[in-house]
């Protein structure tokens, strides 16, 4: 699973897709993720996508992109829910993150 996640340029949003690509049973994957990260596979995938959203918001030029575009690209289709979850996780709204002066390169959450 970790090798597959490393090789993917975009975060995976489907547990079924991940199991097929990793070649393991869904229950086996669930137990391994719970043991290592103390959460469900779906929760881990969501966390990875949320961190990727933050990375993109920090790197993108707000003139050329929007919070909505970035959210949709990563599979977050309810922008209000995305904004609320983002604020709970990072302590600020995604629109505020987008306004932060741009930094250099920002590594993904799980840079293997």
PyMOL commands that place a pseudoatom at each C-alpha (Angstrom):
pseudoatom trace, name=CA, resn=UNK, resi=1, chain=A, elem=C, hetatm=0, pos=[0.000, 0.000, 0.000]
pseudoatom trace, name=CA, resn=UNK, resi=2, chain=A, elem=C, hetatm=0, pos=[2.721, 2.446, 0.950]
pseudoatom trace, name=CA, resn=UNK, resi=3, chain=A, elem=C, hetatm=0, pos=[4.647, 1.782, -2.259]
pseudoatom trace, name=CA, resn=UNK, resi=4, chain=A, elem=C, hetatm=0, pos=[1.519, 2.507, -4.277]
pseudoatom trace, name=CA, resn=UNK, resi=5, chain=A, elem=C, hetatm=0, pos=[0.817, 5.727, -2.364]
pseudoatom trace, name=CA, resn=UNK, resi=6, chain=A, elem=C, hetatm=0, pos=[4.408, 6.831, -2.921]
pseudoatom trace, name=CA, resn=UNK, resi=7, chain=A, elem=C, hetatm=0, pos=[4.192, 6.240, -6.647]
pseudoatom trace, name=CA, resn=UNK, resi=8, chain=A, elem=C, hetatm=0, pos=[0.918, 8.116, -7.110]
pseudoatom trace, name=CA, resn=UNK, resi=9, chain=A, elem=C, hetatm=0, pos=[1.130, 11.800, -7.932]
pseudoatom trace, name=CA, resn=UNK, resi=10, chain=A, elem=C, hetatm=0, pos=[-2.419, 12.400, -6.667]
pseudoatom trace, name=CA, resn=UNK, resi=11, chain=A, elem=C, hetatm=0, pos=[-3.884, 11.206, -3.359]
pseudoatom trace, name=CA, resn=UNK, resi=12, chain=A, elem=C, hetatm=0, pos=[-6.094, 8.127, -3.707]
pseudoatom trace, name=CA, resn=UNK, resi=13, chain=A, elem=C, hetatm=0, pos=[-9.709, 8.663, -2.678]
pseudoatom trace, name=CA, resn=UNK, resi=14, chain=A, elem=C, hetatm=0, pos=[-11.122, 5.125, -2.944]
pseudoatom trace, name=CA, resn=UNK, resi=15, chain=A, elem=C, hetatm=0, pos=[-10.370, 2.331, -0.489]
pseudoatom trace, name=CA, resn=UNK, resi=16, chain=A, elem=C, hetatm=0, pos=[-11.387, -0.227, -3.109]
pseudoatom trace, name=CA, resn=UNK, resi=17, chain=A, elem=C, hetatm=0, pos=[-8.984, 1.258, -5.666]
pseudoatom trace, name=CA, resn=UNK, resi=18, chain=A, elem=C, hetatm=0, pos=[-6.193, 1.233, -3.118]
pseudoatom trace, name=CA, resn=UNK, resi=19, chain=A, elem=C, hetatm=0, pos=[-6.824, -2.436, -2.229]
pseudoatom trace, name=CA, resn=UNK, resi=20, chain=A, elem=C, hetatm=0, pos=[-6.828, -3.486, -5.875]
pseudoatom trace, name=CA, resn=UNK, resi=21, chain=A, elem=C, hetatm=0, pos=[-3.648, -1.557, -6.661]
pseudoatom trace, name=CA, resn=UNK, resi=22, chain=A, elem=C, hetatm=0, pos=[-1.877, -2.741, -3.504]
pseudoatom trace, name=CA, resn=UNK, resi=23, chain=A, elem=C, hetatm=0, pos=[-3.062, -6.309, -4.067]
pseudoatom trace, name=CA, resn=UNK, resi=24, chain=A, elem=C, hetatm=0, pos=[-4.389, -6.819, -0.552]
pseudoatom trace, name=CA, resn=UNK, resi=25, chain=A, elem=C, hetatm=0, pos=[-7.699, -7.575, 1.081]
pseudoatom trace, name=CA, resn=UNK, resi=26, chain=A, elem=C, hetatm=0, pos=[-9.701, -4.622, 2.416]
pseudoatom trace, name=CA, resn=UNK, resi=27, chain=A, elem=C, hetatm=0, pos=[-9.854, -6.086, 5.937]
pseudoatom trace, name=CA, resn=UNK, resi=28, chain=A, elem=C, hetatm=0, pos=[-6.079, -6.649, 5.988]
pseudoatom trace, name=CA, resn=UNK, resi=29, chain=A, elem=C, hetatm=0, pos=[-5.502, -3.075, 4.894]
pseudoatom trace, name=CA, resn=UNK, resi=30, chain=A, elem=C, hetatm=0, pos=[-7.930, -1.792, 7.519]
pseudoatom trace, name=CA, resn=UNK, resi=31, chain=A, elem=C, hetatm=0, pos=[-6.105, -3.647, 10.313]
pseudoatom trace, name=CA, resn=UNK, resi=32, chain=A, elem=C, hetatm=0, pos=[-2.673, -2.458, 9.140]
pseudoatom trace, name=CA, resn=UNK, resi=33, chain=A, elem=C, hetatm=0, pos=[-3.760, 1.188, 8.901]
pseudoatom trace, name=CA, resn=UNK, resi=34, chain=A, elem=C, hetatm=0, pos=[-5.503, 1.060, 12.271]
pseudoatom trace, name=CA, resn=UNK, resi=35, chain=A, elem=C, hetatm=0, pos=[-2.363, -0.411, 13.868]
pseudoatom trace, name=CA, resn=UNK, resi=36, chain=A, elem=C, hetatm=0, pos=[-0.014, 2.170, 12.325]
pseudoatom trace, name=CA, resn=UNK, resi=37, chain=A, elem=C, hetatm=0, pos=[-2.157, 5.335, 12.232]
pseudoatom trace, name=CA, resn=UNK, resi=38, chain=A, elem=C, hetatm=0, pos=[-4.994, 4.586, 14.697]
pseudoatom trace, name=CA, resn=UNK, resi=39, chain=A, elem=C, hetatm=0, pos=[-7.688, 5.478, 12.150]
pseudoatom trace, name=CA, resn=UNK, resi=40, chain=A, elem=C, hetatm=0, pos=[-9.646, 3.932, 9.296]
pseudoatom trace, name=CA, resn=UNK, resi=41, chain=A, elem=C, hetatm=0, pos=[-8.298, 3.710, 5.760]
pseudoatom trace, name=CA, resn=UNK, resi=42, chain=A, elem=C, hetatm=0, pos=[-10.916, 6.201, 4.576]
pseudoatom trace, name=CA, resn=UNK, resi=43, chain=A, elem=C, hetatm=0, pos=[-9.914, 8.604, 7.328]
pseudoatom trace, name=CA, resn=UNK, resi=44, chain=A, elem=C, hetatm=0, pos=[-6.243, 8.269, 6.383]
pseudoatom trace, name=CA, resn=UNK, resi=45, chain=A, elem=C, hetatm=0, pos=[-6.994, 8.896, 2.708]
pseudoatom trace, name=CA, resn=UNK, resi=46, chain=A, elem=C, hetatm=0, pos=[-9.059, 11.939, 3.626]
pseudoatom trace, name=CA, resn=UNK, resi=47, chain=A, elem=C, hetatm=0, pos=[-6.213, 13.237, 5.808]
pseudoatom trace, name=CA, resn=UNK, resi=48, chain=A, elem=C, hetatm=0, pos=[-3.770, 12.778, 2.920]
pseudoatom trace, name=CA, resn=UNK, resi=49, chain=A, elem=C, hetatm=0, pos=[-6.083, 14.667, 0.546]
pseudoatom trace, name=CA, resn=UNK, resi=50, chain=A, elem=C, hetatm=0, pos=[-6.559, 17.440, 3.121]
pseudoatom trace, name=CA, resn=UNK, resi=51, chain=A, elem=C, hetatm=0, pos=[-2.797, 17.861, 3.504]
pseudoatom trace, name=CA, resn=UNK, resi=52, chain=A, elem=C, hetatm=0, pos=[-2.419, 17.882, -0.271]
pseudoatom trace, name=CA, resn=UNK, resi=53, chain=A, elem=C, hetatm=0, pos=[-5.072, 20.617, -0.426]
pseudoatom trace, name=CA, resn=UNK, resi=54, chain=A, elem=C, hetatm=0, pos=[-3.095, 22.671, 2.102]
pseudoatom trace, name=CA, resn=UNK, resi=55, chain=A, elem=C, hetatm=0, pos=[0.133, 22.122, 0.176]
pseudoatom trace, name=CA, resn=UNK, resi=56, chain=A, elem=C, hetatm=0, pos=[-1.516, 23.299, -3.039]
pseudoatom trace, name=CA, resn=UNK, resi=57, chain=A, elem=C, hetatm=0, pos=[-3.122, 26.296, -1.345]
pseudoatom trace, name=CA, resn=UNK, resi=58, chain=A, elem=C, hetatm=0, pos=[0.257, 27.326, 0.035]
pseudoatom trace, name=CA, resn=UNK, resi=59, chain=A, elem=C, hetatm=0, pos=[1.974, 26.953, -3.326]
pseudoatom trace, name=CA, resn=UNK, resi=60, chain=A, elem=C, hetatm=0, pos=[-0.564, 28.289, -5.805]
pseudoatom trace, name=CA, resn=UNK, resi=61, chain=A, elem=C, hetatm=0, pos=[-0.952, 31.843, -6.974]
pseudoatom trace, name=CA, resn=UNK, resi=62, chain=A, elem=C, hetatm=0, pos=[-4.380, 33.065, -5.885]
pseudoatom trace, name=CA, resn=UNK, resi=63, chain=A, elem=C, hetatm=0, pos=[-4.748, 34.934, -9.181]
pseudoatom trace, name=CA, resn=UNK, resi=64, chain=A, elem=C, hetatm=0, pos=[-4.613, 31.656, -11.115]
pseudoatom trace, name=CA, resn=UNK, resi=65, chain=A, elem=C, hetatm=0, pos=[-6.502, 29.274, -8.824]
pseudoatom trace, name=CA, resn=UNK, resi=66, chain=A, elem=C, hetatm=0, pos=[-9.249, 29.154, -6.226]
pseudoatom trace, name=CA, resn=UNK, resi=67, chain=A, elem=C, hetatm=0, pos=[-10.125, 27.147, -3.151]
pseudoatom trace, name=CA, resn=UNK, resi=68, chain=A, elem=C, hetatm=0, pos=[-13.047, 25.610, -5.036]
pseudoatom trace, name=CA, resn=UNK, resi=69, chain=A, elem=C, hetatm=0, pos=[-10.857, 24.440, -7.926]
pseudoatom trace, name=CA, resn=UNK, resi=70, chain=A, elem=C, hetatm=0, pos=[-8.327, 22.860, -5.593]
pseudoatom trace, name=CA, resn=UNK, resi=71, chain=A, elem=C, hetatm=0, pos=[-11.043, 21.207, -3.503]
pseudoatom trace, name=CA, resn=UNK, resi=72, chain=A, elem=C, hetatm=0, pos=[-12.736, 19.747, -6.601]
pseudoatom trace, name=CA, resn=UNK, resi=73, chain=A, elem=C, hetatm=0, pos=[-9.431, 18.485, -8.015]
pseudoatom trace, name=CA, resn=UNK, resi=74, chain=A, elem=C, hetatm=0, pos=[-8.913, 16.502, -4.818]
pseudoatom trace, name=CA, resn=UNK, resi=75, chain=A, elem=C, hetatm=0, pos=[-12.436, 15.098, -4.632]
pseudoatom trace, name=CA, resn=UNK, resi=76, chain=A, elem=C, hetatm=0, pos=[-13.993, 17.476, -2.113]
pseudoatom trace, name=CA, resn=UNK, resi=77, chain=A, elem=C, hetatm=0, pos=[-17.315, 18.350, -3.739]
pseudoatom trace, name=CA, resn=UNK, resi=78, chain=A, elem=C, hetatm=0, pos=[-19.042, 20.044, -0.790]
pseudoatom trace, name=CA, resn=UNK, resi=79, chain=A, elem=C, hetatm=0, pos=[-17.061, 23.258, -0.382]
pseudoatom trace, name=CA, resn=UNK, resi=80, chain=A, elem=C, hetatm=0, pos=[-18.737, 24.236, 2.884]
pseudoatom trace, name=CA, resn=UNK, resi=81, chain=A, elem=C, hetatm=0, pos=[-17.907, 20.911, 4.477]
pseudoatom trace, name=CA, resn=UNK, resi=82, chain=A, elem=C, hetatm=0, pos=[-14.378, 21.061, 3.074]
pseudoatom trace, name=CA, resn=UNK, resi=83, chain=A, elem=C, hetatm=0, pos=[-13.853, 24.532, 4.559]
pseudoatom trace, name=CA, resn=UNK, resi=84, chain=A, elem=C, hetatm=0, pos=[-15.157, 23.412, 7.965]
pseudoatom trace, name=CA, resn=UNK, resi=85, chain=A, elem=C, hetatm=0, pos=[-13.016, 20.266, 8.032]
pseudoatom trace, name=CA, resn=UNK, resi=86, chain=A, elem=C, hetatm=0, pos=[-10.009, 22.242, 6.841]
pseudoatom trace, name=CA, resn=UNK, resi=87, chain=A, elem=C, hetatm=0, pos=[-10.488, 24.802, 9.607]
pseudoatom trace, name=CA, resn=UNK, resi=88, chain=A, elem=C, hetatm=0, pos=[-10.782, 22.073, 12.262]
pseudoatom trace, name=CA, resn=UNK, resi=89, chain=A, elem=C, hetatm=0, pos=[-7.598, 20.425, 11.027]
pseudoatom trace, name=CA, resn=UNK, resi=90, chain=A, elem=C, hetatm=0, pos=[-5.434, 23.492, 10.352]
pseudoatom trace, name=CA, resn=UNK, resi=91, chain=A, elem=C, hetatm=0, pos=[-6.977, 26.254, 12.462]
pseudoatom trace, name=CA, resn=UNK, resi=92, chain=A, elem=C, hetatm=0, pos=[-7.774, 28.580, 9.554]
pseudoatom trace, name=CA, resn=UNK, resi=93, chain=A, elem=C, hetatm=0, pos=[-10.050, 28.727, 6.547]
pseudoatom trace, name=CA, resn=UNK, resi=94, chain=A, elem=C, hetatm=0, pos=[-8.655, 27.556, 3.206]
pseudoatom trace, name=CA, resn=UNK, resi=95, chain=A, elem=C, hetatm=0, pos=[-9.224, 31.049, 1.793]
pseudoatom trace, name=CA, resn=UNK, resi=96, chain=A, elem=C, hetatm=0, pos=[-6.853, 32.431, 4.440]
pseudoatom trace, name=CA, resn=UNK, resi=97, chain=A, elem=C, hetatm=0, pos=[-4.224, 29.835, 3.540]
pseudoatom trace, name=CA, resn=UNK, resi=98, chain=A, elem=C, hetatm=0, pos=[-4.508, 30.857, -0.107]
pseudoatom trace, name=CA, resn=UNK, resi=99, chain=A, elem=C, hetatm=0, pos=[-3.706, 34.469, 0.869]
pseudoatom trace, name=CA, resn=UNK, resi=100, chain=A, elem=C, hetatm=0, pos=[-0.508, 33.577, 2.749]
pseudoatom trace, name=CA, resn=UNK, resi=101, chain=A, elem=C, hetatm=0, pos=[2.621, 34.784, 0.911]
pseudoatom trace, name=CA, resn=UNK, resi=102, chain=A, elem=C, hetatm=0, pos=[4.011, 31.867, -1.056]
pseudoatom trace, name=CA, resn=UNK, resi=103, chain=A, elem=C, hetatm=0, pos=[6.838, 29.790, 0.309]
pseudoatom trace, name=CA, resn=UNK, resi=104, chain=A, elem=C, hetatm=0, pos=[9.313, 27.645, -1.617]
pseudoatom trace, name=CA, resn=UNK, resi=105, chain=A, elem=C, hetatm=0, pos=[8.655, 23.977, -2.193]
pseudoatom trace, name=CA, resn=UNK, resi=106, chain=A, elem=C, hetatm=0, pos=[6.443, 22.254, 0.361]
pseudoatom trace, name=CA, resn=UNK, resi=107, chain=A, elem=C, hetatm=0, pos=[6.717, 18.509, 0.653]
pseudoatom trace, name=CA, resn=UNK, resi=108, chain=A, elem=C, hetatm=0, pos=[3.617, 16.277, 0.720]
pseudoatom trace, name=CA, resn=UNK, resi=109, chain=A, elem=C, hetatm=0, pos=[2.568, 14.899, 4.125]
pseudoatom trace, name=CA, resn=UNK, resi=110, chain=A, elem=C, hetatm=0, pos=[3.963, 11.467, 3.417]
pseudoatom trace, name=CA, resn=UNK, resi=111, chain=A, elem=C, hetatm=0, pos=[7.173, 12.027, 1.501]
pseudoatom trace, name=CA, resn=UNK, resi=112, chain=A, elem=C, hetatm=0, pos=[8.492, 8.475, 1.521]
for i in range(1, 112): cmd.bond("trace and resi %d" % i, "trace and resi %d" % (i + 1))
show_as sticks, trace
zoom trace
